[in-house]
Amino acid sequence: MIPILMYHQIGRPAVKGSPYRSLIVHPTDFRRQMTWLRRFGYRGLSMRDLLPYVRGERHGKVVGITFDDGYRNVYQHALPILREQDFTATNYFVARQLDGGNVWDYEKGIAHADLMSIDEMRNWALAGMEVGSHTLDHPFLPKLSPEVADYQIRQSKQELEAVLDSEVTAFCYPYGGESPDVRAMVRSAGYTNATTTQGGLAKESDDLFGLPRVTVARSTNIFRFLQKCMTRLEEKRRKE
């Protein structure tokens, strides 16, 4: 069983009382988390690099590292730390908000946060990290017509690939919104895997288009973080 960590922003927390403040992990905490993973012999991997372990083709102490939405502060703060530890990670980009912001959050009262530019996304990939798709506009896919949902999934892949001049194979469902039909669309579009917001550890028996993840929040202390990552401890906790 393999944990796939789910992050959003890596930066200074928003003002107390702000919606979703918990999804902003401080850079110091992120550095501590990555450092301790390495000290315990774990390797942080992108979804591209992790898949052989999920499928049971390879074995080792590995953890998947993913970021949703493509925030600029991940480029600024997380990328140098990942490179220091020789880890890879996947960032899921909203294809039509490159150099934009989290417009899908505004109606909830969540403050604007910058997203990576095209050049920053390219540099992310050139650093050995993976670019994944988070659709064109970050919609809740199950509420869309099948035609529009398929377009969001398929076209985002094509637009990101055109910018990168390389294949995009990882997908993430915005808000975790998916269904058997949506999973089939992702598979048909040519992706090799997709992650959800459902909590849990990835198993060899899992559908590769419905992989669960482990949320890392601002409040996740280092002891709880390590427990989430060290699968034997997590399995024991779940059984208690």
C-alpha positions as CSV (number, residue, x, y, z in Angstrom):
1,M,0.0,0.0,0.0
2,I,1.4,3.4,-1.1
3,P,0.5,6.9,0.1
4,I,-0.1,9.5,-2.5
5,L,0.3,12.8,-0.8
6,M,-2.1,15.6,-1.8
7,Y,-1.0,19.2,-1.5
8,H,-2.4,22.5,-2.8
9,Q,-0.3,25.6,-1.9
10,I,3.1,25.9,-0.2
11,G,3.3,29.3,1.3
12,R,2.5,31.6,4.2
13,P,-1.0,30.9,5.6
14,A,-3.9,33.2,4.9
15,V,-5.5,35.3,7.6
16,K,-7.1,33.4,10.4
17,G,-10.7,32.5,9.5
18,S,-10.1,32.4,5.8
19,P,-11.8,29.6,3.9
20,Y,-9.6,26.6,3.1
21,R,-6.7,28.2,5.1
22,S,-5.7,24.6,6.0
23,L,-4.7,23.8,2.5
24,I,-1.7,26.2,2.6
25,V,1.3,24.4,4.0
26,H,4.1,26.6,5.3
27,P,7.4,26.1,3.3
28,T,9.3,25.3,6.6
29,D,6.8,22.5,7.3
30,F,7.1,21.2,3.7
31,R,10.9,21.2,4.0
32,R,10.7,19.3,7.3
33,Q,8.3,16.7,5.8
34,M,10.5,16.1,2.7
35,T,13.7,16.0,4.9
36,W,12.3,13.4,7.2
37,L,11.0,11.2,4.4
38,R,14.5,11.1,3.0
39,R,16.0,10.3,6.4
40,F,13.7,7.4,6.8
41,G,14.7,6.0,3.4
42,Y,11.6,7.0,1.4
43,R,11.7,8.4,-2.1
44,G,9.1,11.0,-3.2
45,L,7.8,10.3,-6.7
46,S,5.6,11.8,-9.4
47,M,2.7,9.7,-10.6
48,R,4.7,8.9,-13.7
49,D,7.5,7.4,-11.6
50,L,5.1,5.9,-9.0
51,L,3.0,3.8,-11.3
52,P,5.3,0.8,-11.5
53,Y,5.1,0.6,-7.7
54,V,1.3,0.9,-7.6
55,R,1.0,-1.8,-10.2
56,G,3.3,-4.1,-8.2
57,E,6.0,-4.2,-10.9
58,R,8.5,-2.6,-8.5
59,H,8.9,-2.5,-4.8
60,G,10.5,-0.1,-2.4
61,K,9.9,2.7,0.2
62,V,8.1,5.2,-2.0
63,V,5.6,8.0,-1.6
64,G,3.6,9.8,-4.3
65,I,3.8,13.6,-4.2
66,T,1.0,15.6,-5.9
67,F,-0.1,19.2,-6.0
68,D,-3.4,20.4,-7.3
69,D,-4.1,23.5,-9.4
70,G,-0.5,24.7,-10.4
71,Y,0.1,27.4,-7.8
72,R,3.1,29.7,-8.3
73,N,4.1,29.3,-4.6
74,V,4.6,25.6,-5.3
75,Y,7.1,26.6,-8.0
76,Q,8.8,29.1,-5.7
77,H,8.9,27.2,-2.5
78,A,8.4,23.4,-3.1
79,L,10.4,22.9,-6.3
80,P,13.8,23.8,-4.8
81,I,13.1,21.5,-1.8
82,L,12.1,18.7,-4.1
83,R,15.3,19.1,-6.1
84,E,17.4,19.1,-3.0
85,Q,16.0,15.8,-1.9
86,D,16.1,14.4,-5.5
87,F,12.4,13.8,-5.4
88,T,9.9,14.1,-8.2
89,A,6.3,15.3,-8.0
90,T,3.2,15.8,-10.2
91,N,1.4,19.1,-10.4
92,Y,-2.1,19.1,-11.9
93,F,-2.6,22.3,-14.0
94,V,-5.8,24.0,-15.0
95,A,-5.0,24.5,-18.7
96,R,-6.7,27.8,-19.3
97,Q,-5.6,29.5,-16.1
98,L,-1.8,29.5,-16.7
99,D,-0.5,32.8,-15.3
100,G,-4.0,33.3,-14.0
101,G,-5.5,32.6,-10.6
102,N,-7.9,30.3,-8.7
103,V,-11.0,31.9,-10.2
104,W,-13.1,28.9,-9.2
105,D,-12.6,29.8,-5.6
106,Y,-13.7,33.4,-5.6
107,E,-17.4,32.8,-5.0
108,K,-16.4,31.0,-1.8
109,G,-14.6,34.0,-0.4
110,I,-11.2,32.4,-1.0
111,A,-8.4,35.0,-1.8
112,H,-6.7,35.1,-5.1
113,A,-3.6,33.1,-5.5
114,D,-1.3,33.2,-8.5
115,L,-0.9,30.2,-10.8
116,M,2.2,29.3,-12.7
117,S,2.9,30.9,-16.0
118,I,3.7,28.8,-19.1
119,D,7.4,29.4,-18.7
120,E,7.2,28.3,-15.0
121,M,5.3,25.2,-16.0
122,R,7.9,24.4,-18.6
123,N,10.7,24.9,-16.0
124,W,8.8,22.6,-13.6
125,A,8.9,19.9,-16.3
126,L,12.5,20.6,-17.2
127,A,13.4,20.1,-13.5
128,G,12.2,16.5,-13.8
129,M,8.8,17.1,-12.4
130,E,5.5,16.0,-14.0
131,V,2.8,18.1,-15.5
132,G,-0.7,16.6,-15.1
133,S,-4.1,17.9,-16.2
134,H,-6.8,19.3,-13.9
135,T,-9.1,20.1,-16.8
136,L,-9.5,23.4,-18.8
137,D,-11.4,25.4,-16.2
138,H,-11.7,23.3,-12.9
139,P,-15.4,22.4,-13.2
140,F,-17.2,19.7,-11.2
141,L,-17.3,17.1,-14.0
142,P,-20.3,15.0,-13.0
143,K,-22.6,18.1,-13.3
144,L,-21.6,18.7,-16.9
145,S,-23.1,17.1,-20.0
146,P,-21.1,14.1,-21.2
147,E,-20.0,16.1,-24.2
148,V,-18.7,19.1,-22.2
149,A,-17.1,16.9,-19.6
150,D,-15.3,14.9,-22.3
151,Y,-14.1,18.2,-23.9
152,Q,-12.7,19.4,-20.6
153,I,-10.8,16.2,-20.1
154,R,-9.5,15.6,-23.6
155,Q,-8.9,19.2,-24.7
156,S,-6.9,20.1,-21.5
157,K,-4.5,17.2,-22.3
158,Q,-4.0,18.4,-25.9
159,E,-3.5,22.1,-24.9
160,L,-0.9,21.2,-22.2
161,E,0.9,18.9,-24.5
162,A,1.0,21.6,-27.2
163,V,2.7,24.0,-24.8
164,L,5.1,21.4,-23.3
165,D,5.8,19.5,-26.5
166,S,5.6,16.3,-24.5
167,E,2.9,13.8,-23.4
168,V,0.6,14.4,-20.4
169,T,-0.6,11.2,-18.9
170,A,-1.7,12.1,-15.3
171,F,-5.2,13.5,-14.5
172,C,-6.9,14.7,-11.4
173,Y,-10.6,15.2,-10.9
174,P,-11.4,18.8,-9.7
175,Y,-13.1,18.7,-6.3
176,G,-12.7,14.9,-6.5
177,G,-15.8,14.9,-8.8
178,E,-15.9,11.6,-10.8
179,S,-18.1,8.7,-11.8
180,P,-17.7,5.5,-13.8
181,D,-18.6,7.4,-16.9
182,V,-16.1,10.2,-16.2
183,R,-13.4,7.6,-15.4
184,A,-14.1,6.0,-18.8
185,M,-13.7,9.4,-20.5
186,V,-10.3,9.9,-18.8
187,R,-9.1,6.5,-19.9
188,S,-10.4,7.0,-23.4
189,A,-8.6,10.4,-23.7
190,G,-5.3,8.7,-23.3
191,Y,-4.3,9.3,-19.7
192,T,-2.7,6.4,-17.8
193,N,-3.9,7.3,-14.3
194,A,-6.2,9.6,-12.3
195,T,-6.3,10.7,-8.7
196,T,-9.3,11.6,-6.5
197,T,-9.7,13.4,-3.2
198,Q,-10.9,10.2,-1.5
199,G,-8.7,9.3,1.4
200,G,-6.7,6.1,1.6
201,L,-3.6,4.3,0.4
202,A,-3.1,3.2,-3.1
203,K,-3.2,-0.6,-3.6
204,E,-2.3,-2.9,-6.5
205,S,-6.0,-3.8,-6.8
206,D,-7.1,-0.2,-7.2
207,D,-8.5,1.2,-10.5
208,L,-5.7,3.4,-11.8
209,F,-8.3,6.0,-12.7
210,G,-9.6,6.3,-9.2
211,L,-6.5,6.4,-7.0
212,P,-7.0,7.7,-3.4
213,R,-4.7,10.2,-1.8
214,V,-3.6,11.4,1.6
215,T,-4.3,15.0,2.4
216,V,-1.5,17.0,3.9
217,A,-2.9,20.1,5.7
218,R,-1.3,23.1,7.4
219,S,-2.2,21.5,10.8
220,T,-0.6,18.1,10.0
221,N,2.3,17.9,12.4
222,I,5.5,16.0,11.6
223,F,4.6,12.9,13.6
224,R,1.2,12.6,12.0
225,F,2.7,13.2,8.6
226,L,5.2,10.4,9.1
227,Q,2.5,8.1,10.3
228,K,0.5,8.8,7.1
229,C,3.6,8.0,5.0
230,M,4.8,4.9,6.8
231,T,2.2,2.5,5.6
232,R,2.7,-0.1,8.3
233,L,1.9,2.4,11.0
234,E,-1.1,3.7,9.0
235,E,-2.5,0.3,8.5
236,K,-2.1,-0.5,12.2
237,R,-3.9,2.8,13.1
238,R,-6.8,2.0,10.8
239,K,-7.3,-1.4,12.3
240,E,-7.3,-0.1,15.9
